[in-house]
Structures are given as C-alpha cells and as structure tokens.
Amino acid sequence: MSRKTMAYFFPIAWRFQKSYFIVGATKAVLEAIHPFISILMLPLIIDELLGERRLDQLFTYVAIIVIVGSLISLTASILGCQMEKCDEKFQNYFTERMSRRIMELDFQLTEDKDALDQIELARTGMQWYSGGVHGIFVQVLNMFSAFLRVAGVITLIAIHAPVLFILVIFTLCISMYLSHKDNKIELKSHKELAKVNRVFSYSGYELMDIRYAKDIRLYHAQDMMVEQWKKFTDESFAHWKAQGDGHLPNACISAAATAVRDFLMYLYLGILVIKGSITIGIFSQMISSCRELTNSVVSIGRCLQEIAKRCNYAYEYVKFMHYPAAIEKGSRPVAGGKHVIEFRDVSFSYPKTEQRVLQHVNLKLNAGEHLSVVGLNGAGKTTFVKLLCRLYDPTEGEILLDGVNIKEYDYEQYMNLFSPVFQDFKLFAFSIQENVLMGEKETVATDGTLYKLFEQVGFAEKLDSLEHGMDTMLFKSFDKEGIEASGGEQQKLAIARALYKNAPVVILDEPTAALDPVAEYEIYRQFHTLVGGKTAIYISHRLSSCQFCDHIAVFSDGHVAEYGTHDTLVDKENGIYAEMFAAQAQYYQ
C-alpha cells in the first residue's frame, strides 16, 4: 500500500515542485548532525572541568556547541518554513485535482452512498490524517535522518560500551509492537468515522447555512438541528474515546519499558566508571548516545509504521481518483446536423433498488420536434430526461441517437447535444454574466448577444436597474453589493444559460414554476422564438404550455399512457390528459 501510494503522489509532487525534495533532504542531514554537536563536545567539557580546567579550551568547546548548534538549528528552521510553504501548494493542488474529479464523476455516483463515503474517506484521509504529500515525506525524511544518527551513535557505543545494544533491541521490540497496535486502532477508527464525519459535517454546516435561515426560524427547527448536531457529535466523541482507551494500555507499557531500560543503562555504565573502564565524560556521552540510539531506532520503527499508516489514509484519495465509472462510455463521434432520438422498450430502476421508475417506454423524437411531457408527481418525467442526458443508463432496453445506441458515442460530445434546465437548477455566487456563460469567452457581453438573450427571457428590465449590469454578483456570499434574485429571476437566468449554450436539444423541466402568470405567458408566447428549430422537451404541470408543442407524452406509473397532440388528447373520453386539463381549466373559467 505504501509503495503504491508514494508511487502515485511523489512523481506528481516532483514534477510540481522539485525544490521541495532537495530542501527536505538537506534539512534531514542537518537534523542528523545536530545532536552529535552535544554528544561529542559534552564529554570534553566534563573531563576538562574534572581535569585541568583550562578556560580557553572550555570556551572553545562551549562556543562550538552554541554557535554550530544554533547555525544548524536556524538553517533547519528556515528550510522547514520553505517546506511548509510547499505543503500549502501541495494541499491546494491535490484538493483541486480531487474537486475536478468530483465534478467529472458520473452523476449516478453523486447519489451513491458508497461513492459518497469514498469521497469522505479521500478528503479526511488526505487532509486530516495523512497530511498529504508533506505529511508522508516528512516521515520519510525523519527516518532517513534517524538512520544517519543511528550510524553515528553505533560507532561511539561500539568503541566504549557494546553491551548497550541489548537494551536498545529490548526497547525497540516493545516499541514496534505497541506502535503496530496503535496504528491498527487508528486505521479501524478512521474507517468507522467516515460515515459519522459526513453526517456530522452536514448537520453542523446546515446550522450556519443562511439558505435554511427562513425555514429554521418559521418552523422553529433550532432545537431539532441542535439535537442532530449533538447526536452526531456524541457519536464522533465516542469513536475518539474508544481510540484513546485503546491507546492507554500501550502507553503505560511503553513507559514501564523505558523505566527498566534507564535503570539497567545507568547501572551498567556506573560499573564501568567504577572499574575505570570509562571516564565521567564518556559516561555522559554513553548516556546521551544510548538515549539517542534508542530514540533513533524507535523513531525508525515509528516512521515506518507512520509512513504505512499515513499511506493507508492517503491511499483512500488514490482509490477515489481511480473510482470506477458507473456508466459505459464509447468513442464514436457524434455527427453534425439534425438528430432523431428514440427510446426503445426502456425500463429503469435506480441503483440498489428494485422498484421500476420507468417501464417499457417507447417514444420517438424527431429533429426539430417540440415534445411536452406531463403527468402526476412520481410518474417518471424527470427520470426520463435523466436517462436521455445519460445521467443514468437504462436498466433494460436502449436509447438510440440516429439509430445508434447512445452508449457507443463519445460521452462529452453526446452531452453537448443538450441544454437542460432542471427543476432543481443551481446558480453560483458569481456574476450574472458568468452564471450564463459558464466559462465561455466574455466577448459576447460586448456585442449585444447576451443582452438580447436577457430580453427574450424577460430579464433585461431587471438588468437595466443594476448599477454594475452583467457584472453584478449574485447573492451576497462574497460581495455586499450582490443581489438576492427572486425565484423567478433565477429561473430566467437558468433558461438564458441553457439557450446560450445553443445545443440542438433544449430540455425545460418545470421552467416557469417560479414565474408569475404574466412572466409565464411571455415565456410561452416566445417559446418558438426562444427554442427556434431546435428539438425541445418541455416538462410542466401547467398544461397550458402543451398547446405550444407538437406532441404530448402523458406519463403514468412509469410508462407512456397517452401520446398525441393537444387537440386529440383533450377530447379523449376518460383520458388522463383530458381530466388533468379540465381540472386546471376550471380555475381560469
């Protein structure tokens, strides 16, 4: 796992910031040298104090410790700061990569619990637990530095007190075993916390999200929201407490092993001094060397396990970046010109459910045809559109574009055929212009094309009243001069965005639900002008819109129950459409 993780991250990081690795290696060498300044100089100082007491020699030894040690510490700190700066760049870079992956993820997976849990594992594993590239590489550097220190102190101990190696091995074995147990506890906790963290974050953030401010106040939902927050906070705390309880016995055993080691070390070296085998200065050097050796060897073990643990956490990011696609994607190019779309015996059930939302749907949509899709809530209208846009694939049957199964086409080219406005569309806290252009070149704002579009959807009057015009920010999230557009105004902008894309197929799912009757009438009146000769699918509960369409498909219980023109269906005896139209018409008579 560690090898796969580092093989994924380090080459990317090397290409992105080579200097980071060079700075890190230099810092590791300096940190390995630093403790030897004291280890080598301290016995000389002690022996000088117990011997000839020459001030010039004493001054030289102290100066070496202070000046050289300070220079090494200062340089290492500066290099550490440079690495921290790179860490911020790495975090931003890999967060951007993950964000792009989430936005490119098959839509079906955005509603899949396993995929959402994997996203949470990747996010927390990369940002919180592993520390990302920096968190892993620092452990590699620490291990490298520890190896250098071990090599140095082994040489010193081998000369004066080789028996001390036994104590080091004793401490190492215990420490490695305890670290292994601690890591297993933490990894198990991380897996269990993924779901809790996702719900915990949702409950907490919704408390502060102003989009829910009206509902929370008017329905007195404060207590419910706080209780939900407390519930998942308690669950989170319970996981952390269990992790801490698991670590406690290991910490106690480690402390006891350290005490035994220190006792035996002092006893052995004291005997050597009494026998005259070593001086007091060497005694102090061996004490320092033994502790440094023990700490360094333990550090190597901990680094190895820390690398494994952090790589396990970070590997969740790698797994997400390689998360399998939910739908099959072909490579066949989409030809230009007009297109015929056909649903052939299409049935559909949402993933991990057995209930059919659509059943044996057969429907053909010719190029330039305007189709109205109507039916009661839950009849399958929006699901029909989702399948057409390849947000999902049919469970049974097939959807054809110009006689070819849409799975065979290049996915991006196929998606470019559609300009949809879903009933749950979203606008962003960007400018009005950016919300319509969606990253396209802004030159159209100066040639009048965009303004003409705003006129067609009935937004021009509002636009003229704004000081900053198309550059006005939507919402006040980042700009106090931003506007809080009404639901109808937002819907007009969403329609403008769909029409600006200029795709050959326009899909309007409840496009006038938030509009007042006058604005709705204007949209209907200009419907043919807005859509032009494009193929159009129009979903609405307001059946007056159906008169503007060539054909009407009436969905009921997941299948097309009726199909025809407005005139033929409205006169159909006991027809679903006729009953719905009559029920709505009575309110306007």
C-alpha positions in Angstrom: 0.0 0.0 0.0 2.8 2.4 0.9 4.6 1.7 -2.3 1.5 2.3 -4.4 0.7 5.5 -2.5 4.2 7.0 -2.8 4.4 5.9 -6.4 1.3 7.9 -7.1 2.0 11.0 -5.1 5.8 11.6 -5.2 6.2 11.7 -9.0 3.4 14.2 -9.3 4.9 16.3 -6.5 8.4 16.1 -8.0 7.1 17.5 -11.3 5.1 20.1 -9.5 7.9 21.3 -7.0 11.3 19.7 -7.4 13.0 22.1 -4.9 10.8 20.7 -2.1 12.6 17.4 -2.1 16.0 18.9 -2.3 15.3 21.3 0.6 13.8 18.3 2.6 16.9 16.1 2.1 19.2 19.0 3.2 17.1 19.6 6.3 17.2 15.9 7.2 21.0 15.8 7.0 21.3 18.9 9.2 18.9 17.4 11.8 21.0 14.2 11.8 24.2 16.1 12.5 22.8 18.4 15.2 22.7 16.0 18.2 26.3 15.0 17.6 27.5 18.5 18.4 26.5 18.0 22.1 27.3 14.2 22.1 30.9 14.9 21.0 31.5 18.1 22.9 29.9 17.4 26.3 32.3 14.7 27.5 35.2 17.0 26.6 33.7 19.8 28.7 33.1 17.4 31.6 36.5 15.9 31.5 38.0 19.4 31.3 36.1 20.5 34.4 37.2 17.5 36.3 40.7 17.7 35.0 43.0 20.7 34.1 40.1 23.3 33.9 41.6 25.3 31.1 39.3 28.3 30.4 40.4 28.7 26.8 39.6 25.0 26.0 36.3 25.3 27.9 35.4 28.4 25.9 36.2 26.7 22.6 34.0 23.7 23.4 31.1 25.8 24.6 31.4 28.1 21.5 31.3 25.1 19.2 28.2 23.8 20.9 26.4 27.1 20.9 27.5 28.6 17.5 27.4 25.5 15.4 24.3 24.2 17.0 22.5 27.5 16.6 23.5 27.8 12.9 22.3 24.3 12.2 19.0 24.9 14.0 18.4 28.2 12.3 19.2 26.7 8.8 16.9 23.7 9.5 14.1 26.0 10.7 14.4 28.2 7.5 14.3 25.1 5.3 11.3 23.8 7.3 9.5 27.0 6.6 10.2 26.6 2.9 8.7 23.1 3.1 5.6 24.4 4.9 5.1 26.8 2.0 5.3 24.0 -0.4 2.9 22.0 1.7 0.2 24.7 1.2 0.8 24.5 -2.6 0.6 20.7 -2.5 -2.7 20.8 -0.5 -4.2 23.2 -2.9 -3.0 21.3 -5.9 -4.3 17.9 -4.8 -7.5 19.4 -3.5 -8.1 21.0 -6.9 -7.4 17.6 -8.6 -10.0 16.0 -6.3 -12.5 18.7 -6.9 -12.2 18.3 -10.6 -12.6 14.5 -10.2 -15.8 15.0 -8.1 -17.2 17.4 -10.8 -16.3 14.9 -13.5 -17.7 11.9 -11.6 -20.6 10.1 -13.2 -23.8 11.8 -11.9 -25.1 8.4 -10.8 -22.3 8.2 -8.3 -23.2 11.5 -6.7 -26.3 9.8 -5.3 -24.5 6.6 -4.4 -23.7 6.0 -0.6 -20.5 4.0 -1.3 -19.2 6.7 -3.6 -20.0 9.5 -1.1 -18.3 7.5 1.7 -15.2 7.1 -0.5 -15.2 10.9 -1.1 -15.3 11.5 2.6 -12.5 8.9 3.2 -10.4 10.6 0.5 -11.0 14.1 1.8 -10.3 13.3 5.5 -7.6 10.8 4.7 -5.7 13.3 2.6 -6.2 16.5 4.6 -6.7 15.4 8.2 -5.0 12.1 8.8 -2.1 11.6 6.4 -1.1 15.3 6.0 -0.8 14.7 2.2 2.5 14.6 0.4 4.2 16.7 3.1 2.9 14.5 5.9 4.2 11.4 4.3 7.5 12.8 3.0 8.4 14.3 6.4 8.2 10.8 7.9 10.5 9.5 5.1 12.9 12.3 5.9 12.7 11.7 9.6 13.5 8.0 9.0 16.5 9.0 6.8 17.7 11.4 9.5 17.3 8.7 12.1 19.3 6.2 10.1 22.2 8.7 9.9 22.1 9.3 13.7 22.0 5.5 14.3 25.1 5.0 12.2 26.9 7.7 14.2 26.0 6.6 17.7 26.5 2.9 16.9 30.1 3.8 16.2 30.6 5.5 19.5 28.8 2.8 21.6 30.8 0.0 19.8 34.0 1.7 21.0 33.1 2.1 24.7 30.0 0.0 25.7 28.8 -2.5 23.2 26.5 -4.3 25.7 24.1 -1.3 25.5 22.9 -2.7 22.1 20.9 -5.3 24.1 18.9 -2.6 25.8 18.3 -0.9 22.6 16.9 -4.1 20.9 14.8 -4.7 24.0 13.2 -1.2 23.8 12.8 -1.4 20.0 10.9 -4.7 20.0 8.4 -3.4 22.6 8.0 -0.1 20.9 7.5 -1.6 17.5 4.9 -3.9 18.8 3.0 -1.2 20.6 3.2 1.2 17.6 1.7 -1.6 15.4 -1.2 -2.0 17.8 -1.8 1.8 17.9 -1.8 2.0 14.2 -4.4 -0.8 13.8 -6.6 1.1 16.3 -6.3 4.3 14.4 -7.0 2.8 11.0 -10.0 0.9 12.2 -11.3 4.2 13.8 -10.7 6.1 10.5 -12.9 3.7 8.6 -15.7 3.9 11.2 -15.5 7.7 11.3 -16.1 8.2 7.6 -19.8 7.9 7.7 -20.1 9.8 11.1 -17.9 12.6 9.8 -20.1 13.1 6.7 -23.3 13.3 8.7 -21.6 15.3 11.5 -20.3 17.9 8.9 -23.7 18.1 7.2 -25.6 18.7 10.5 -23.0 21.3 11.6 -22.8 23.2 8.4 -26.5 23.4 7.9 -26.8 25.2 11.2 -24.8 28.0 9.7 -26.1 28.0 6.1 -28.2 31.1 5.5 -30.1 29.2 2.8 -32.0 27.5 5.5 -32.5 30.5 7.7 -36.2 31.1 6.9 -37.3 27.5 7.3 -35.4 27.1 10.6 -37.0 30.2 12.0 -40.5 29.8 10.7 -40.7 26.2 11.7 -38.8 26.5 14.9 -36.3 23.9 13.8 -33.5 25.2 16.0 -33.9 22.5 18.6 -34.1 19.8 16.0 -30.9 21.0 14.3 -29.0 21.3 17.5 -30.2 17.9 18.7 -29.0 16.4 15.4 -25.7 18.1 15.9 -25.4 16.8 19.5 -26.3 13.3 18.4 -23.6 13.0 15.8 -21.1 14.9 18.0 -21.6 12.3 20.7 -21.1 9.6 18.1 -17.9 11.2 17.0 -16.7 11.7 20.5 -17.5 8.0 21.3 -15.2 6.9 18.4 -12.4 9.2 19.6 -12.8 8.0 23.2 -12.7 4.4 22.1 -9.5 5.2 20.2 -7.9 6.9 23.3 -9.0 4.0 25.5 -7.2 1.6 23.1 -4.0 3.6 23.2 -3.8 4.0 27.0 -2.6 0.4 27.9 0.1 0.6 25.2 1.3 4.0 26.6 1.6 2.5 30.1 3.6 -0.5 28.9 5.9 1.8 26.9 6.6 4.0 29.9 7.4 0.9 32.0 9.8 -0.5 29.4 11.6 2.9 29.3 12.0 2.9 33.1 13.5 -0.6 33.0 15.9 0.4 30.2 17.1 3.5 32.0 17.7 1.6 35.3 19.9 -1.0 33.6 21.7 1.5 31.5 22.8 3.7 34.5 23.7 0.6 36.5 25.9 -0.9 33.7 27.7 2.4 32.9 28.2 3.2 36.6 30.0 -0.1 37.0 32.3 0.7 34.0 33.2 4.1 35.6 34.0 2.4 39.0 36.2 -0.1 37.3 38.0 2.7 35.4 37.0 1.5 32.0 35.5 4.8 31.1 35.7 8.4 32.3 32.9 10.5 33.7 32.8 12.4 30.4 32.5 9.2 28.4 29.8 8.1 30.9 27.7 11.1 30.0 28.5 10.5 26.3 27.3 6.9 26.5 24.1 8.0 28.4 23.4 10.5 25.6 24.4 8.0 22.9 22.2 5.3 24.3 19.2 7.5 24.5 19.9 8.9 21.0 20.3 5.4 19.7 17.1 4.2 21.4 15.2 7.2 20.3 16.5 7.0 16.7 15.8 3.3 16.3 12.4 3.7 17.9 11.9 6.7 15.5 12.8 4.5 12.5 10.2 1.9 13.6 7.6 4.6 14.3 8.4 6.3 11.0 8.0 3.0 9.1 4.6 2.5 10.8 3.7 6.1 10.5 4.5 6.0 6.8 2.4 2.9 6.4 -0.5 4.4 8.4 -0.4 7.8 6.5 -0.1 6.0 3.2 -3.1 3.9 4.1 -5.0 7.1 4.8 -3.8 8.8 1.6 -4.5 5.7 -0.4 -8.2 6.5 0.0 -7.5 9.5 -2.2 -5.8 7.3 -4.8 -8.8 4.9 -4.7 -11.2 7.7 -5.2 -9.2 9.2 -8.1 -9.4 5.8 -9.8 -13.0 5.2 -8.8 -14.7 3.0 -11.5 -17.1 4.7 -13.8 -20.8 4.0 -13.3 -21.8 4.1 -17.0 -20.2 2.8 -20.2 -18.6 5.4 -22.4 -18.0 4.9 -26.1 -15.7 6.7 -28.6 -18.0 7.1 -31.6 -18.1 10.8 -32.7 -21.5 12.5 -32.8 -22.2 13.6 -36.4 -23.4 17.2 -37.0 -26.8 18.1 -38.3 -30.2 17.1 -37.1 -30.8 14.1 -34.9 -33.5 11.6 -34.2 -33.9 10.3 -30.6 -35.7 7.0 -29.8 -36.5 5.2 -26.5 -36.9 1.5 -27.4 -38.5 -0.6 -24.7 -36.7 1.3 -21.9 -37.2 0.3 -18.3 -35.3 1.8 -15.3 -34.7 1.2 -11.6 -32.4 3.4 -9.6 -29.3 1.6 -8.4 -29.6 -0.7 -5.4 -33.4 -0.6 -5.7 -35.8 -3.0 -7.4 -38.8 -0.6 -7.9 -39.1 0.3 -11.6 -39.5 4.1 -12.1 -39.9 3.6 -15.9 -41.5 0.5 -17.6 -41.2 -0.3 -21.3 -41.1 3.2 -22.5 -41.2 3.5 -26.3 -41.0 7.0 -27.8 -39.5 8.6 -30.8 -38.5 12.3 -31.0 -37.8 13.7 -34.5 -35.4 16.5 -35.2 -36.9 19.9 -34.5 -40.0 18.4 -32.7 -41.3 20.0 -29.6 -42.5 17.4 -27.1 -44.4 18.2 -23.9 -44.1 15.6 -21.1 -46.8 15.7 -18.5 -48.0 13.5 -15.7 -48.5 13.5 -11.9 -45.6 13.7 -9.5 -43.6 10.4 -9.4 -44.8 9.4 -12.9 -41.2 9.3 -14.2 -41.0 12.5 -16.2 -37.7 13.8 -14.7 -36.2 10.3 -14.8 -37.0 10.1 -18.5 -34.9 13.3 -19.0 -32.0 12.0 -16.8 -31.8 8.9 -19.0 -31.8 11.0 -22.1 -29.0 13.1 -20.8 -27.0 9.9 -19.8 -27.0 10.9 -16.1 -28.1 7.3 -15.7 -28.3 4.3 -18.1 -31.4 2.3 -18.7 -31.8 -0.9 -16.7 -33.4 -2.6 -19.7 -33.9 -1.5 -23.4 -31.9 1.1 -25.2 -31.9 4.7 -26.2 -30.9 5.4 -29.8 -29.5 8.5 -31.4 -29.8 8.3 -35.2 -30.3 4.6 -34.8 -27.2 4.0 -32.7 -27.2 3.1 -29.0 -26.1 6.2 -27.1 -23.6 4.2 -25.1 -21.4 3.9 -28.3 -21.0 7.7 -28.6 -18.2 9.8 -27.1 -19.7 10.9 -23.8 -18.6 14.6 -23.9 -19.8 15.0 -27.5 -23.2 13.4 -26.6 -23.6 15.6 -23.5 -23.0 18.7 -25.7 -26.2 17.9 -27.6 -28.3 19.1 -24.6 -29.2 22.4 -22.9 -31.2 21.4 -19.9 -32.9 23.5 -17.2 -33.8 21.1 -14.4 -36.3 22.0 -11.7 -33.5 21.9 -9.1 -31.1 24.0 -11.2 -28.3 25.9 -9.3 -26.8 29.4 -9.7 -23.5 30.3 -8.3 -22.2 33.2 -6.3 -20.5 34.6 -9.4 -21.6 37.5 -11.7 -24.7 37.3 -13.7 -22.6 37.1 -16.8 -20.5 34.2 -15.5 -23.6 32.3 -14.5 -24.8 32.4 -18.1 -21.5 32.0 -19.9 -20.2 29.3 -17.6 -16.6 29.8 -18.5 -17.1 30.7 -22.2 -15.4 33.8 -23.5 -17.0 37.0 -22.3 -16.8 38.9 -25.7 -20.5 38.1 -26.2 -21.3 40.6 -23.4 -20.0 43.4 -25.6 -21.6 42.5 -28.9 -25.2 42.5 -27.6 -25.7 38.8 -28.0 -26.1 38.2 -24.3 -28.3 41.3 -23.7 -30.7 40.1 -26.5 -30.9 36.8 -24.8 -31.9 38.5 -21.5 -34.6 40.4 -23.4 -36.0 37.2 -24.7 -36.3 35.6 -21.3 -37.7 38.8 -19.7 -34.6 39.7 -17.5 -33.5 42.8 -19.4 -35.6 45.2 -17.3 -34.0 43.9 -14.1 -30.6 44.0 -15.6 -31.0 47.7 -16.6 -31.8 48.6 -13.0 -28.5 47.2 -11.7 -25.5 49.6 -11.3 -23.0 47.0 -12.4 -25.2 45.4 -15.1 -24.0 41.9 -16.1 -21.0 42.2 -13.7 -23.4 42.3 -10.7 -22.7 39.4 -8.3 -25.4 37.0 -7.5 -26.1 36.6 -3.7 -24.1 38.4 -1.0 -21.7 35.5 -0.2 -18.7 37.4 -1.4 -19.9 40.8 -2.3 -22.1 43.0 -0.1 -23.4 44.7 -3.3 -24.6 41.3 -4.7 -28.3 40.8 -5.4 -30.6 38.2 -3.9 -32.5 37.4 -7.1 -36.1 36.2 -6.7 -37.0 32.6 -7.7 -38.5 33.8 -10.9 -35.4 35.9 -11.8 -33.1 32.9 -11.1 -35.3 30.8 -13.3 -35.0 33.3 -16.1 -31.2 33.2 -15.8 -31.2 29.4 -15.8 -33.2 29.5 -19.1 -30.8 32.1 -20.5 -27.9 29.8 -19.6 -29.5 26.9 -21.4 -30.3 28.9 -24.5 -26.8 30.5 -24.6 -25.3 27.0 -24.8 -27.1 26.7 -28.2 -27.3 23.0 -28.1 -29.5 21.2 -30.7 -31.8 19.8 -27.9 -33.4 22.0 -25.3 -34.9 20.5 -22.1 -37.0 22.6 -19.9 -38.1 20.8 -16.7 -40.7 22.9 -14.9 -39.1 26.1 -16.4 -41.8 28.5 -15.3 -42.7 27.1 -11.8 -41.4 30.2 -10.0 -42.6 32.8 -12.5 -45.7 34.9 -12.1 -48.6 34.4 -14.7 -47.5 37.4 -16.8 -43.9 36.3 -17.0 -45.0 32.7 -17.7 -47.2 33.9 -20.5 -44.3 35.8 -22.0 -42.1 32.7 -21.9 -44.9 30.7 -23.6 -45.5 33.4 -26.1 -41.9 33.5 -27.1 -41.4 29.8 -26.8 -40.9 29.1 -30.5 -38.7 32.2 -30.8 -36.5 31.1 -27.9 -36.2 27.4 -29.0 -36.4 28.1 -32.7 -35.9 25.0 -34.9 -34.2 23.0 -32.1 -35.6 19.8 -30.7 -37.3 20.6 -27.4 -38.6 18.6 -24.4 -40.9 20.5 -22.1 -41.9 19.2 -18.7 -44.6 21.1 -16.9 -47.6 20.7 -14.6 -49.3 23.7 -16.2 -50.9 22.1 -19.2 -51.5 25.4 -21.0 -47.9 25.0 -22.1 -48.8 21.9 -24.1 -50.6 23.9 -26.7 -47.2 25.2 -27.9 -45.8 21.7 -28.5 -46.2 19.3 -31.5 -46.9 16.2 -29.4 -47.6 15.4 -25.8 -46.5 12.3 -23.9 -48.5 11.6 -20.8 -46.6 9.6 -18.2 -48.4 7.5 -15.6 -46.9 4.8 -13.3 -43.6 4.9 -15.2 -44.9 4.3 -18.7 -46.3 6.4 -21.6 -50.0 6.1 -21.0 -51.1 8.5 -23.8 -49.4 10.1 -26.7 -50.7 12.6 -29.3 -51.4 16.3 -30.0 -53.2 18.6 -27.6 -56.4 18.6 -29.7 -56.6 14.8 -29.9 -55.8 14.2 -26.2 -58.0 16.9 -24.8 -61.1 15.3 -26.4 -60.3 11.7 -25.5 -63.0 10.3 -23.4 -61.9 9.3 -19.8 -58.3 10.3 -20.9 -55.7 11.1 -18.3 -54.7 14.3 -20.1 -58.3 15.4 -20.7 -59.1 15.0 -17.0 -55.9 16.9 -15.9 -56.6 19.7 -18.4 -60.2 20.1 -17.3 -59.2 20.1 -13.7 -56.8 23.0 -14.3 -59.0 24.9 -16.7 -61.8 25.3 -14.2 -59.7 27.7 -12.2 -59.4 30.1 -15.2 -63.0 30.0 -16.3 
